[in-house]
Structure formats: structure tokens, C-alpha cells
Amino acid sequence: MFNKEDNLSPFATLSKDGERLREEENDFRPIFYRDIDRIINYASFTRYRNKTQVFSFYGNDNVQTRMTHVLLVSKIARTIGRALNLNEDLIEAIALAHDIGHPPIGHVGEKILNDISIRDLDEVFMHNVFGVRNYMFLERDGKGANLSIQVMDGILCHNGEILSNIYYPKKKTKDMFLKDYYNSYKMHQNKIDLIPMTLEGCIVKLTDVISYSGRDLEDAIRLKFIKREDIPLDIKEILGDNNRDIVNTLVCDVIKNSMNQNYIKLSENVYYALSHLVKFNYENIYNKANSKEKIAYYRDVFNTVYDKYLIDLKNNDVNSRIYLNYLNKMDSDYLNNNKLEKIVIDYIALMTDEYLIKEYELIKK
């Protein structure tokens, strides 16, 4: 019987090498393909469509949401993976799930939850770590999704904010993956640099940057944060000045420099231009997407909702919305094995932008 994986690159991750934290019976689907089915059928995937990528509540339907971003990452990463003859199922699973841990209001929301988590739990909150937590402990009403460790490692290590011109995978056992995961709660947010265990995970890590750099630029131009002529010349000359050309240049460069290699690589000049583009985006888009007044408002939103539901849990107020909409359906192990502060952070992090604001407005009435 023909097995399409027989002809994959010697550096590809094979389905037979996939491993889960809890053993289960296999069916006709390869392990990573089965992970894709699980990922897209959970409610957390549906909530991507109402979670911020960069710009919240700007009233422009053409600005991408988190859903658009993960679909673009999946498509671009699979294009690279197909050219390099790697495992597209594993790439797709990691790409579709890589941002599942993003809380409402994008990176602003992540920073606010991080401040709360450090203050009350002495743990950092990072979307990549929470993404793994979601699949290990929250999906299926607290029973967990039992995704493969290769996919969860790709989620944990995807941090696209940390850019390199070459990515070598790091071989890991199940225990090494779990050590990376639990240690991440004690790492400062700006210093985490976990290395994926598969070449497919390395592709998603780089593709995350490829995807958001050009598309966020287009959104910023659409919303008149910047003009196309503001893009520095050294970026334009190498990458182009629009998303189509930027993505095409980067994808072709990665494929050319990574073909038949045990690493994923950008050429030096393209890496320099991409690094400059990321820096340009931070200075002119991400750091300006929300005014000081809007950030102060979001901080009040998060803290008000957090304080309200923490009090409700401490008072065992079973009529509270955190019980009615969340806790009443969760497995008893989840309720018994987590601090109250952790439960409230979980509840908030799973929300969409609109749901969080609705909760806040109900509390403030």
C-alpha cells in the first residue's frame, strides 16, 4: 500500500514517530492529521474570528483578525513545507493551533494578564504557554485534547517575535517537552527563546513572522497609521513594499536556502531586511495601535472582570457568570487542581474581545 510519507525528506517528522502524553488507540488517520481534526472542531478555534490580531474595534471589516492570521500562517508554512518535502500535516496542525492561547485584545491583553499573573501567582502569562495549557488541561471541559507532543511543542516554541536567520530543531523526549513547558512559567516574557523539536515547528516559527510582517503593514496603511512611502528604502529594495511581494520574496528565499538541509534558513540580506521590517512595524504600528487612554481602559476592563470573578469564587457564588458559563461544565479534576486566581485567568484568556467587554459592562452596571 502506498504511503505518501515514504518519499518525504530524511529530515521530515514521520507520523509513526508522533507521540501523545496519554496513549490512545489509533484509527485510519495519521496522528498529526487527527490533531488537525481536533483543533478545528474545538470552540477555541472558532473564537479566533473575534480575537484581535493588532487592531481592536476599528470598525473596518477588511482588517485581519487572529483567525485570518493563523490561516495565512498555515498556508504559507505548508507552501514552504511542500517545497522542502516535509510533513504538511504536522505543519498545518501547529500553524492552526499556534495562537490559540492569545487572550482578548491581542498583545495588550496579554501584557495585562501577565501583570496580573505575576502579581497574584508569581507566574508569567504568555500566549504560547497558555496555548499548550489550553490543549493539555482546558479543552473537552477540562479533560484536555491530548494532542501530540510534536504539535504542542510547536505551539510552545513558535514565538515569532524572536527572529533568527537560521533555525535548527532540537531533539526532545516527552519529559524534555514537559520540562520546557513548566519552566516557561518562570521565564521573563522578553527572554524566552524555546527551540522547536521538529523542522516543521521551525517553519511555523519563521512563517509566523513572514505572515504578520507584511499583512500588519497593509492593515496599518488601510487604517492610515502609516503611508506606503514611509517604508524604508532598504526594506523596499529587498522585500518589496506590499504584502504580496514581501511574502513571495521571503518564501522563495527560505526554500532556496533550506532545500535538502537539516535547518530552516534565510539569506543574510533578506534576514536583515526582515529584521528591519519587524523593527519598523514595532515602532510605527504595534507601539501606536492603542493610545494611552485606550490601554488604561483595557487595563480597567481586565482588572475589573478579574477582581469580580475572583471574589465570586472565594464566596462560592454559584449564581455568578463564571460558574454558569464556565465552571459548571468543567471536570472535577480541573476544579480541584487549580488555584482560584488561575481559574479566573483561564476564563478571561479564553474570551473573545467582545465577550470580555460585555462581561465588563455587565459588572459595571
N, C-alpha and C positions, 0 to 999 in steps of 0.2 A: 504494500500500500504506500502511495506517495506521501511523504511528509515534507512540507514546504521548508521546515527548519533544517533539513539535511543539507541544504545549499546555502545556509547563512554563513556570514563571515566567521572565521575562527575566534573572533573577539566578541561575537554576539552572545547574549544570555539566552540559553535554551529553556523551553518550558519545563523540561524534565528536571531542571535544577531549581525550579521555583520551590519556595518553602513557606509554610504558614506557621504562625505561632501555635495554633491548635490544629492537629491533624484532622482531616475530614476525607470522606470518600470522594473520589474524582468522578466526573462524568465525561461525556464526549468532548467537552470544551477544554482547550489548553488552559493552564492555570491563570495566565495573565489576561486571556480573553474573558475568562469567567470574572476576573476582577473588574473589567470594564463594565460588564453587565450589572454587577453590584453597584458600582459607583454611579452610573447614570440613572439607576432606578431608586436611589435614596432621595428623600426630600431635601437633604442638604445640597444636592446638585441643582435641584430646581431653584433653590434660593439664590444661586449665583446671579440670576437675572435681575434681582433687586438689591444687589450689593455694589458699592462704589468701586470703580477702578481708580480714578483720580478725582473726578469732579462730581460732587454731590448736589442734587437738587438745582441744577442749572436750567431745567426745563427744555433741554434740547434732545430730542429722541435719537439724533444721529451720533451722540457721544457714547462711547462704548461703556458697557457695564462689565462687571467681573466675568459674566458669562461669555461675552464676546472675547475677552482676553484669553480665557482658557481654551476656547475653541480655536483661536488663532495659534496659540502655542501648540496645541495638538496637531494642527495641520502642518505648520512649519517644521515641527520636530519630526513628524512622520515623513515629510519630504526628505529631510536630511538622512533619517534612518533608512529609508528605502534606497537612497543612492549609495549608502555605506553598507547595505545588506545586513542590517541589524534587526533586532526583534521589534517589529512595529506594534505588536500587541502590548508589549511592556511599555514602550514609549507612549502609546495612547493612554494607557491606564494612569501612568504617572502624570502626564500632561493634564488630563481631565480632572485629576484629583489634587493637583499641586497647590491650589489656592483655596481649598475647601475650608481652611482654618482662618480665613480673613474674617474679622468681625465687621459689623456695620460701620459705615463712614470711612472705609479704607484705612490708610496708614495713620490718619489722625486718630481714628477709633482704636487702632492697635496700640498707639503710644499711650492713650488714656487708660486703656485696660492694663497695659504694662505697669503704669504708675500705681494703679490700684492693687495689682497682684504683688508687686514688690513691697508695697506698704503693708498689706494685710497677710500675705503668705510667705514673704521673702522668696518669691519665685518670679522669674521673668515670664511675660506673656509674649510669645512670638507666633505669628500665624502658621509658620511651617511646623512648629512643635504642636500647636493646637490641632492642626490638620491630622497629625498622627493620632493624637488623643481622641479626636472625633471618631476615627475608624477603629481604634482599639477599644474604646470604652463607652461611647455615646450612641453610635448607630444601633438600630434594632432595639430601641428602648432600653439602652444601657447594656446590652449583651455584646456589642461590638460586631464589626463586619468581618473580622478575620481575613483581611486582605493579606496577600503575600508580603514577606518582609522586603522583597526587592522593590515592590511598589511603594510601601510605606517609607523605606529608606530614601527613595527618590523624592517623596514629598518632604521628608525631613531635611534633605540636603539641597533643595532646589534654590535656596536663597539667591535670587537673581541679582540682588543689589551688590553682591561681591563678584567682581568681574576679573577674569584672568584670560590670558591668550591661549592657554593650554590646560586641558583637564584630563588627568589620569584617574581612572577608577581605583578604588581602594577595596581590596577583598575583605569581606566581613563574614563572621558567623552570626547566627541568630543572637547569641549573647552579646556580641560586639555592637550589633544594631541597637539592642535594648540599652546597652550602656550609653551609647551616643544619645539616645532619646532621653533617658533620665538625667544625664549630665547637662542636657540643654537647658533645663530649668534653672541652672545655677550660672549660666553663661551670660555675660553682658550682651545686650542686643546688638551692639555695633561690632562685636569681636567674634561672633560665631562664624565659622567657615568650615562646615562639615563637607566631607568628600563623598560623593555617591559610590556605591559598591558596584555599579554596573556602568558600562559605556552608554547604555540607553539613558540612565539617570543623568549622566554628564551632558548628553544632548539637550535634555529638558532644562537643565540648569542654565545653559548658554542660551537656548531658544527663548526662555523667559525674557531675557534682556533684549534679544532681537525683536521679539513681538511687541513689547511695550514701548521701546525707544522710538520707533517710527510712528506707531499708531497714537501714542500720547502726544507726540508732536502735532499730528494732524488735528487732534481734538483741541489742543491749545490754540492752534491757528483758527479753527472753526469758531471758538468762543472768544477770539480776539485778545487772548493773553499775549500772543506774540504775532509777528508777521513772518512770512516765509523768508523775506530778505534779511531777517535777524539771524538766521542760521549762519554760523561762522563759515568762512570760505574753505578752511581746511577740512571741514566735515563734508561740505557740498562736493568738493572736488573728488573725494574718495568714495563717499557713500551715496551721494545724491541729496536732494532737498525735499523728497517726498517719501511716503511710507513704501510705496511700490518699489522704488529704486533702492531704498535702504535695505529692505528685506531681501531683495534679489541679490544685491551685492554681498551681503553677509552670508546668505545661504550658499551661494556659489563658492565663496572663499572658504567656508568651513568644509564643504565637500572636497574641494581641491586639496586642502592641506591635511585632511584626515583620512583620505582614502587608503584602505589596507593598513591602517595604523591602530595601535592599541591606546590611542588618545583622541581627543577632540580638540582641534586647534584652529586659531585664526592667524593669518599672516600679521607681521609686525605693524605695517602701515594701516591695515584695516582695524586691528585691535586698538591702535592709537586713536583712530577716528571715532570708533565706537565709544571708547572711554571718554573722549571729549564730548560726544553727543550726550552721554549719560550725565556728565557734569553740567552741561548746558541745560539739560532738562530739569535737573535739580534746582539750579539757580534761578531759572526763568519760568518753571511750571510748577513743580511739586511744592517748592517753598512759598509759592504765591497763590496756590489754588484755593486756599482758605484764608480769609482775613483774620486778624487777631480777635475781632469781635465774634466771628463765626466759630473759631476754635474755643473761645471762652464759653460760648453757648453749648457746643458739643460736650465740653468738659462737665458743664452743669447737667446736661442730659444724662450722660453715663453715670455720674456720681449720684444723681437723684434716684435713678432706677436701681442702681446697686444698693444704695442705703435702704430704700424702701423694701426691697425683697429680702435683704439680709435680716432686717427687723422682723419681717413676716415669718421667716424660717425660725428665728430664735423664739418667736412667740407661738410657733406651731399653728399659724393662722391658715387652716386648711381651705378657707374661702378665698385666699389670695390667688391672683392670676398665676403666680409661679407654680402653685400646686395644680390648679385647674388646667393650665396649658402645657405643663412640662412634667412636674414631679409625679403626678398621679399615674402616669403611664410608664415610669421608669422602673427598671428591675431593682429588686431589693438590695442586691449587692452594690449597685451604684449609690443608693441612699445611705448604706451603712459604711461605705469605704471612702467617703469624701467629706472634707470639711465644708461647713455651710458656705464659707466665702468662695470656695472652689465651685460649688454648685451654682451660685449666683453668677459667677464669671462665665461658666459654661452656658448658662441660659442666655446671657446677654450676647456672648460671642456667636451664638447660633442664629441670632436675629438678623433680619434684613434691615436696611436703612429705615424704611417706612414703618416697620413694626416697632423698632426702637423709639422713634418719635411718637408713635401712637401710645406706647406704654408711658412715656414721659408726660404726654398731655393728659392722660387719664389720671396719673398721680397728682399732677399739678391742679386739677380741677378743684 
